[in-house]
Amino acid sequence: TSLGEVNSFSPSMPISPSSMINQYKFEDEPELKDLFITVDDPESHITAIETFITYRVVTKTSRGEFDSSEYEVRRRYQDFLWLKSKLEEAHPTLIIPPLPEKFIMKGMVERFNDEFIETRRKALHKFLNRIADHPTLTFNEDFKIFLTAQAWELSSHKKQGPGLLSRMGQTVRAVASSVRGGVKNRPEMFTEMNDYMETFSQKINVLDKIAHRIYKEEREYFNEMKEYGPIHTLWSASEEDIADSLKGVASCIDKCCKATEKRMAGLSENLLPILHEYVLYSEILMGVLKRRDQIQGELDSKIDALASKKTEKDLFSEEIGKLEDKVECANNALKADWDRWKQNMQYDMRSTFTNVAENNLRYYEECLATWESFLASQRVDLHVEEDSEDRP
């Protein structure tokens, strides 16, 4: 299973890394966008009970169903979790974008350090904008309330959610569905989706682990290289004959250190978050496919019951008709969302890895130019010395 259909490089492709991105043709963005959302300005709150961060959510829109063209509210992470759960509840067979995990992320030492907060802010910003760009989720009423309601209004609205018994009923049905086993009449298309996601999940998890290992090794290399520059500078103080050369080496190492640090920033800001987002997406999609199978399973059980209970045929026929409509709606929703998700995934993977390749090219070109310039200056100095020795 391929992660993306990448166009081949043309033989006449320019050497410059900045031109690489132009060799790919991405899907065009929607021409008309009427909802713009920004998540920014994280703010820490400390109470006697807990410490938490809120984020400013600014919404600008031209939609008629909104009472104003601009809104500004503050939301904490729990509010985003609530929105995600409401979207899943209202649209069980649509692909809801993932949220960053609640707890500490890989490589983070402190829960509320600046790097963690900024990483989360970017993820929350992407979460809301993916919903805003979705043709169905963007018109969800809970989403509108999340964007527009003041804190006390949102808190009041949250209390109107499904009761405990309702949630328990949903859980019991899900468990019963899993106990019954596989779906007998699952359409081939959804079996293929399931197989695709199993393979995708394996591959994206491997890529995620490799990327983190590369980042870890890069950081170790960077930390070691930082020590070499000062060592050469100190060495130059005790070697007058080669002092200039040693200082030149120290300068080259320092420039390569800065280039390495810049490349590490590119990995942590671009590659790692995208790969991890699709690790979470793989879990979400497996859940969506299971929910579709659960609806299909309910229909199959009713059909089996109808075959064994002919006396209640009319009642079962009506229930089967409703379930058939429910299955068809679930199938159509998932099929449309599946195609859209694959397009987005291929775009993200393509642009992310192209960006990584460009950054790597720039990094190696910069380091190579640094050392070549230094070596050229050393050859010039050597020739000057040789010429002076040949003179009488």
C-alpha positions as a Python dict, from the first residue, in 0.01 Angstrom:
ca = {
    (1, 'T'): (0, 0, 0),
    (2, 'S'): (157, 325, -106),
    (3, 'L'): (138, 631, 117),
    (4, 'G'): (109, 864, -180),
    (5, 'E'): (133, 875, -554),
    (6, 'V'): (441, 1087, -605),
    (7, 'N'): (507, 1227, -949),
    (8, 'S'): (838, 1133, -1107),
    (9, 'F'): (1107, 1396, -1136),
    (10, 'S'): (1143, 1524, -1488),
    (11, 'P'): (1489, 1495, -1649),
    (12, 'S'): (1501, 1870, -1695),
    (13, 'M'): (1428, 1947, -1330),
    (14, 'P'): (1641, 2235, -1198),
    (15, 'I'): (1909, 2153, -943),
    (16, 'S'): (1799, 2418, -694),
    (17, 'P'): (1614, 2255, -401),
    (18, 'S'): (1369, 2543, -380),
    (19, 'S'): (1232, 2443, -722),
    (20, 'M'): (1154, 2085, -616),
    (21, 'I'): (813, 2170, -478),
    (22, 'N'): (709, 2302, -820),
    (23, 'Q'): (752, 1954, -966),
    (24, 'Y'): (443, 1835, -779),
    (25, 'K'): (82, 1912, -859),
    (26, 'F'): (-134, 1929, -551),
    (27, 'E'): (-511, 1941, -519),
    (28, 'D'): (-644, 2295, -550),
    (29, 'E'): (-780, 2463, -240),
    (30, 'P'): (-1154, 2544, -230),
    (31, 'E'): (-1222, 2865, -419),
    (32, 'L'): (-1467, 3008, -168),
    (33, 'K'): (-1392, 2998, 203),
    (34, 'D'): (-1631, 3167, 442),
    (35, 'L'): (-1498, 3054, 781),
    (36, 'F'): (-1155, 3148, 915),
    (37, 'I'): (-1035, 3028, 1257),
    (38, 'T'): (-719, 3110, 1449),
    (39, 'V'): (-600, 2953, 1774),
    (40, 'D'): (-339, 3164, 1953),
    (41, 'D'): (-243, 3351, 2274),
    (42, 'P'): (-207, 3061, 2523),
    (43, 'E'): (-266, 3175, 2879),
    (44, 'S'): (-188, 2989, 3202),
    (45, 'H'): (-449, 2967, 3480),
    (46, 'I'): (-366, 2855, 3834),
    (47, 'T'): (-643, 2774, 4081),
    (48, 'A'): (-653, 2598, 4416),
    (49, 'I'): (-768, 2282, 4240),
    (50, 'E'): (-579, 2274, 3910),
    (51, 'T'): (-346, 2442, 3664),
    (52, 'F'): (-454, 2465, 3300),
    (53, 'I'): (-398, 2655, 2977),
    (54, 'T'): (-661, 2837, 2776),
    (55, 'Y'): (-626, 2941, 2412),
    (56, 'R'): (-787, 3229, 2229),
    (57, 'V'): (-1010, 3113, 1942),
    (58, 'V'): (-1083, 3389, 1690),
    (59, 'T'): (-1345, 3321, 1422),
    (60, 'K'): (-1420, 3537, 1119),
    (61, 'T'): (-1707, 3441, 892),
    (62, 'S'): (-1952, 3566, 631),
    (63, 'R'): (-2208, 3289, 688),
    (64, 'G'): (-2567, 3396, 738),
    (65, 'E'): (-2636, 3154, 1026),
    (66, 'F'): (-2386, 3341, 1245),
    (67, 'D'): (-2516, 3649, 1427),
    (68, 'S'): (-2186, 3834, 1392),
    (69, 'S'): (-1894, 3834, 1149),
    (70, 'E'): (-1628, 3794, 1418),
    (71, 'Y'): (-1604, 3610, 1750),
    (72, 'E'): (-1336, 3580, 2014),
    (73, 'V'): (-1358, 3319, 2291),
    (74, 'R'): (-1116, 3134, 2518),
    (75, 'R'): (-1113, 2757, 2529),
    (76, 'R'): (-922, 2500, 2730),
    (77, 'Y'): (-819, 2154, 2615),
    (78, 'Q'): (-1123, 1989, 2779),
    (79, 'D'): (-1351, 2203, 2562),
    (80, 'F'): (-1180, 2067, 2249),
    (81, 'L'): (-1229, 1713, 2382),
    (82, 'W'): (-1598, 1785, 2433),
    (83, 'L'): (-1633, 1912, 2076),
    (84, 'K'): (-1462, 1604, 1935),
    (85, 'S'): (-1689, 1370, 2135),
    (86, 'K'): (-2000, 1558, 2017),
    (87, 'L'): (-1890, 1535, 1653),
    (88, 'E'): (-1826, 1161, 1689),
    (89, 'E'): (-2166, 1119, 1853),
    (90, 'A'): (-2347, 1313, 1576),
    (91, 'H'): (-2145, 1170, 1285),
    (92, 'P'): (-2026, 819, 1384),
    (93, 'T'): (-1915, 726, 1032),
    (94, 'L'): (-1737, 1049, 942),
    (95, 'I'): (-1362, 1089, 995),
    (96, 'I'): (-1323, 1336, 1282),
    (97, 'P'): (-977, 1501, 1288),
    (98, 'P'): (-751, 1393, 1577),
    (99, 'L'): (-663, 1600, 1880),
    (100, 'P'): (-317, 1596, 2040),
    (101, 'E'): (-295, 1356, 2335),
    (102, 'K'): (-397, 1486, 2674),
    (103, 'F'): (-78, 1387, 2847),
    (104, 'I'): (288, 1455, 2786),
    (105, 'M'): (417, 1407, 2431),
    (106, 'K'): (736, 1232, 2326),
    (107, 'G'): (1049, 1425, 2411),
    (108, 'M'): (869, 1670, 2639),
    (109, 'V'): (1002, 1698, 2994),
    (110, 'E'): (760, 1944, 3148),
    (111, 'R'): (389, 1950, 3079),
    (112, 'F'): (352, 2325, 3050),
    (113, 'N'): (685, 2430, 2902),
    (114, 'D'): (682, 2668, 2605),
    (115, 'E'): (759, 2401, 2346),
    (116, 'F'): (476, 2177, 2465),
    (117, 'I'): (225, 2464, 2470),
    (118, 'E'): (323, 2579, 2121),
    (119, 'T'): (307, 2224, 1983),
    (120, 'R'): (-40, 2182, 2130),
    (121, 'R'): (-156, 2525, 2005),
    (122, 'K'): (-60, 2434, 1648),
    (123, 'A'): (-240, 2099, 1677),
    (124, 'L'): (-557, 2262, 1814),
    (125, 'H'): (-544, 2523, 1537),
    (126, 'K'): (-519, 2249, 1275),
    (127, 'F'): (-800, 2050, 1442),
    (128, 'L'): (-1049, 2339, 1417),
    (129, 'N'): (-949, 2432, 1064),
    (130, 'R'): (-983, 2074, 942),
    (131, 'I'): (-1337, 2076, 1081),
    (132, 'A'): (-1406, 2414, 922),
    (133, 'D'): (-1292, 2280, 583),
    (134, 'H'): (-1505, 1964, 609),
    (135, 'P'): (-1824, 1984, 396),
    (136, 'T'): (-2044, 1833, 671),
    (137, 'L'): (-1873, 1891, 1006),
    (138, 'T'): (-1839, 2264, 941),
    (139, 'F'): (-2219, 2305, 974),
    (140, 'N'): (-2248, 2106, 1298),
    (141, 'E'): (-2441, 2303, 1562),
    (142, 'D'): (-2204, 2208, 1846),
    (143, 'F'): (-1913, 2335, 1639),
    (144, 'K'): (-2088, 2669, 1596),
    (145, 'I'): (-2154, 2687, 1971),
    (146, 'F'): (-1790, 2605, 2043),
    (147, 'L'): (-1677, 2896, 1824),
    (148, 'T'): (-1928, 3154, 1947),
    (149, 'A'): (-2051, 3082, 2302),
    (150, 'Q'): (-1901, 3252, 2604),
    (151, 'A'): (-1752, 3027, 2873),
    (152, 'W'): (-2066, 3016, 3091),
    (153, 'E'): (-2287, 2949, 2786),
    (154, 'L'): (-2066, 2664, 2674),
    (155, 'S'): (-2063, 2519, 3025),
    (156, 'S'): (-2444, 2528, 3032),
    (157, 'H'): (-2466, 2367, 2689),
    (158, 'K'): (-2230, 2085, 2793),
    (159, 'K'): (-2469, 1984, 3071),
    (160, 'Q'): (-2738, 1915, 2811),
    (161, 'G'): (-2542, 1619, 2670),
    (162, 'P'): (-2664, 1255, 2674),
    (163, 'G'): (-2724, 1109, 3017),
    (164, 'L'): (-2530, 828, 3181),
    (165, 'L'): (-2783, 560, 3083),
    (166, 'S'): (-2769, 669, 2718),
    (167, 'R'): (-2390, 650, 2714),
    (168, 'M'): (-2402, 312, 2889),
    (169, 'G'): (-2646, 187, 2626),
    (170, 'Q'): (-2411, 289, 2348),
    (171, 'T'): (-2121, 114, 2520),
    (172, 'V'): (-2325, -205, 2574),
    (173, 'R'): (-2427, -212, 2205),
    (174, 'A'): (-2066, -165, 2098),
    (175, 'V'): (-1949, -450, 2323),
    (176, 'A'): (-2233, -675, 2206),
    (177, 'S'): (-2144, -602, 1845),
    (178, 'S'): (-1780, -696, 1902),
    (179, 'V'): (-1881, -1018, 2082),
    (180, 'R'): (-2095, -1126, 1787),
    (181, 'G'): (-1786, -1137, 1569),
    (182, 'G'): (-1722, -1020, 1218),
    (183, 'V'): (-1988, -878, 988),
    (184, 'K'): (-2127, -1135, 749),
    (185, 'N'): (-2243, -908, 468),
    (186, 'R'): (-1977, -637, 472),
    (187, 'P'): (-1939, -487, 120),
    (188, 'E'): (-1604, -558, -45),
    (189, 'M'): (-1519, -187, -53),
    (190, 'F'): (-1514, -168, 328),
    (191, 'T'): (-1312, -486, 358),
    (192, 'E'): (-1056, -323, 128),
    (193, 'M'): (-1065, -7, 342),
    (194, 'N'): (-1003, -215, 653),
    (195, 'D'): (-708, -396, 491),
    (196, 'Y'): (-568, -64, 368),
    (197, 'M'): (-588, 89, 714),
    (198, 'E'): (-420, -208, 880),
    (199, 'T'): (-127, -174, 641),
    (200, 'F'): (-128, 205, 664),
    (201, 'S'): (-129, 189, 1044),
    (202, 'Q'): (173, -41, 1047),
    (203, 'K'): (368, 177, 804),
    (204, 'I'): (286, 513, 960),
    (205, 'N'): (379, 383, 1305),
    (206, 'V'): (713, 261, 1169),
    (207, 'L'): (774, 598, 1001),
    (208, 'D'): (685, 777, 1325),
    (209, 'K'): (937, 569, 1523),
    (210, 'I'): (1210, 614, 1260),
    (211, 'A'): (1153, 991, 1251),
    (212, 'H'): (1185, 1015, 1629),
    (213, 'R'): (1501, 803, 1619),
    (214, 'I'): (1650, 1027, 1348),
    (215, 'Y'): (1566, 1334, 1555),
    (216, 'K'): (1723, 1180, 1866),
    (217, 'E'): (2043, 1088, 1678),
    (218, 'E'): (2054, 1434, 1521),
    (219, 'R'): (2031, 1594, 1864),
    (220, 'E'): (2312, 1372, 1997),
    (221, 'Y'): (2526, 1463, 1696),
    (222, 'F'): (2449, 1833, 1750),
    (223, 'N'): (2543, 1816, 2121),
    (224, 'E'): (2874, 1647, 2042),
    (225, 'M'): (2957, 1887, 1759),
    (226, 'K'): (2896, 2188, 1987),
    (227, 'E'): (3196, 2077, 2194),
    (228, 'Y'): (3440, 2056, 1901),
    (229, 'G'): (3443, 2428, 1811),
    (230, 'P'): (3565, 2552, 2153),
    (231, 'I'): (3820, 2268, 2165),
    (232, 'H'): (3978, 2385, 1836),
    (233, 'T'): (3975, 2745, 1956),
    (234, 'L'): (4161, 2650, 2276),
    (235, 'W'): (4400, 2436, 2076),
    (236, 'S'): (4487, 2732, 1851),
    (237, 'A'): (4618, 2923, 2155),
    (238, 'S'): (4899, 2670, 2202),
    (239, 'E'): (4986, 2613, 1833),
    (240, 'E'): (5105, 2939, 1678),
    (241, 'D'): (5201, 2782, 1345),
    (242, 'I'): (4856, 2642, 1274),
    (243, 'A'): (4651, 2882, 1488),
    (244, 'D'): (4469, 3038, 1191),
    (245, 'S'): (4382, 2696, 1047),
    (246, 'L'): (4247, 2573, 1382),
    (247, 'K'): (4039, 2888, 1422),
    (248, 'G'): (3907, 2832, 1068),
    (249, 'V'): (3805, 2476, 1159),
    (250, 'A'): (3633, 2605, 1474),
    (251, 'S'): (3442, 2860, 1263),
    (252, 'C'): (3330, 2591, 1015),
    (253, 'I'): (3211, 2367, 1297),
    (254, 'D'): (3016, 2656, 1448),
    (255, 'K'): (2843, 2728, 1113),
    (256, 'C'): (2760, 2358, 1068),
    (257, 'C'): (2622, 2352, 1424),
    (258, 'K'): (2383, 2636, 1342),
    (259, 'A'): (2277, 2462, 1020),
    (260, 'T'): (2217, 2138, 1211),
    (261, 'E'): (2009, 2320, 1473),
    (262, 'K'): (1798, 2473, 1196),
    (263, 'R'): (1744, 2132, 1036),
    (264, 'M'): (1640, 1986, 1373),
    (265, 'A'): (1384, 2265, 1411),
    (266, 'G'): (1244, 2174, 1069),
    (267, 'L'): (1207, 1810, 1175),
    (268, 'S'): (1037, 1892, 1506),
    (269, 'E'): (803, 2152, 1356),
    (270, 'N'): (710, 1985, 1027),
    (271, 'L'): (788, 1614, 999),
    (272, 'L'): (724, 1480, 1351),
    (273, 'P'): (381, 1646, 1406),
    (274, 'I'): (248, 1537, 1064),
    (275, 'L'): (354, 1175, 1107),
    (276, 'H'): (212, 1160, 1459),
    (277, 'E'): (-113, 1319, 1342),
    (278, 'Y'): (-159, 1036, 1094),
    (279, 'V'): (-74, 778, 1361),
    (280, 'L'): (-376, 920, 1547),
    (281, 'Y'): (-576, 931, 1222),
    (282, 'S'): (-512, 558, 1169),
    (283, 'E'): (-666, 485, 1511),
    (284, 'I'): (-963, 711, 1434),
    (285, 'L'): (-1029, 544, 1098),
    (286, 'M'): (-1017, 196, 1248),
    (287, 'G'): (-1278, 317, 1499),
    (288, 'V'): (-1497, 462, 1221),
    (289, 'L'): (-1484, 133, 1030),
    (290, 'K'): (-1582, -57, 1345),
    (291, 'R'): (-1879, 174, 1398),
    (292, 'R'): (-1989, 117, 1039),
    (293, 'D'): (-1961, -256, 1097),
    (294, 'Q'): (-2168, -218, 1414),
    (295, 'I'): (-2453, -61, 1213),
    (296, 'Q'): (-2418, -336, 953),
    (297, 'G'): (-2421, -594, 1233),
    (298, 'E'): (-2750, -459, 1370),
    (299, 'L'): (-2905, -498, 1025),
    (300, 'D'): (-2770, -852, 986),
    (301, 'S'): (-2908, -956, 1328),
    (302, 'K'): (-3253, -822, 1242),
    (303, 'I'): (-3253, -1010, 910),
    (304, 'D'): (-3159, -1331, 1093),
    (305, 'A'): (-3431, -1269, 1351),
    (306, 'L'): (-3687, -1212, 1075),
    (307, 'A'): (-3604, -1548, 922),
    (308, 'S'): (-3669, -1727, 1253),
    (309, 'K'): (-3975, -1528, 1369),
    (310, 'K'): (-4226, -1521, 1089),
    (311, 'T'): (-4512, -1418, 1321),
    (312, 'E'): (-4355, -1076, 1377),
    (313, 'K'): (-4271, -1025, 1012),
    (314, 'D'): (-4436, -683, 971),
    (315, 'L'): (-4264, -538, 1279),
    (316, 'F'): (-3922, -670, 1178),
    (317, 'S'): (-3969, -558, 818),
    (318, 'E'): (-4022, -200, 935),
    (319, 'E'): (-3713, -213, 1158),
    (320, 'I'): (-3508, -366, 878),
    (321, 'G'): (-3615, -90, 641),
    (322, 'K'): (-3494, 173, 889),
    (323, 'L'): (-3166, -10, 945),
    (324, 'E'): (-3111, -48, 571),
    (325, 'D'): (-3148, 330, 535),
    (326, 'K'): (-2910, 380, 828),
    (327, 'V'): (-2650, 147, 675),
    (328, 'E'): (-2678, 318, 336),
    (329, 'C'): (-2631, 662, 495),
    (330, 'A'): (-2332, 534, 694),
    (331, 'N'): (-2178, 378, 384),
    (332, 'N'): (-2223, 690, 170),
    (333, 'A'): (-2087, 919, 443),
    (334, 'L'): (-1780, 702, 497),
    (335, 'K'): (-1711, 655, 125),
    (336, 'A'): (-1715, 1030, 60),
    (337, 'D'): (-1504, 1102, 367),
    (338, 'W'): (-1261, 821, 278),
    (339, 'D'): (-1183, 971, -63),
    (340, 'R'): (-1142, 1316, 90),
    (341, 'W'): (-917, 1183, 368),
    (342, 'K'): (-693, 996, 123),
    (343, 'Q'): (-649, 1310, -88),
    (344, 'N'): (-556, 1514, 219),
    (345, 'M'): (-324, 1242, 347),
    (346, 'Q'): (-142, 1213, 15),
    (347, 'Y'): (-107, 1591, -5),
    (348, 'D'): (29, 1612, 350),
    (349, 'M'): (273, 1324, 303),
    (350, 'R'): (393, 1451, -32),
    (351, 'S'): (446, 1810, 82),
    (352, 'T'): (599, 1704, 416),
    (353, 'F'): (859, 1470, 269),
    (354, 'T'): (936, 1713, -13),
    (355, 'N'): (992, 1981, 249),
    (356, 'V'): (1224, 1748, 444),
    (357, 'A'): (1419, 1667, 126),
    (358, 'E'): (1456, 2038, 44),
    (359, 'N'): (1576, 2114, 396),
    (360, 'N'): (1829, 1830, 379),
    (361, 'L'): (1961, 1954, 46),
    (362, 'R'): (1997, 2307, 178),
    (363, 'Y'): (2170, 2176, 491),
    (364, 'Y'): (2427, 1967, 305),
    (365, 'E'): (2488, 2239, 47),
    (366, 'E'): (2548, 2493, 325),
    (367, 'C'): (2786, 2264, 516),
    (368, 'L'): (2968, 2164, 196),
    (369, 'A'): (3011, 2527, 89),
    (370, 'T'): (3145, 2614, 436),
    (371, 'W'): (3415, 2346, 427),
    (372, 'E'): (3502, 2399, 60),
    (373, 'S'): (3554, 2770, 124),
    (374, 'F'): (3779, 2692, 419),
    (375, 'L'): (3985, 2434, 225),
    (376, 'A'): (4024, 2673, -69),
    (377, 'S'): (4163, 2941, 165),
    (378, 'Q'): (4408, 2688, 307),
    (379, 'R'): (4535, 2597, -41),
    (380, 'V'): (4590, 2964, -122),
    (381, 'D'): (4790, 3011, 199),
    (382, 'L'): (4994, 2700, 122),
    (383, 'H'): (5083, 2824, -228),
    (384, 'V'): (5188, 3162, -86),
    (385, 'E'): (5416, 2991, 165),
    (386, 'E'): (5571, 2766, -103),
    (387, 'D'): (5637, 3067, -332),
    (388, 'S'): (5809, 3256, -49),
    (389, 'E'): (6034, 2955, 27),
    (390, 'D'): (6146, 2927, -339),
    (391, 'R'): (6268, 3286, -353),
    (392, 'P'): (6647, 3340, -302),
}
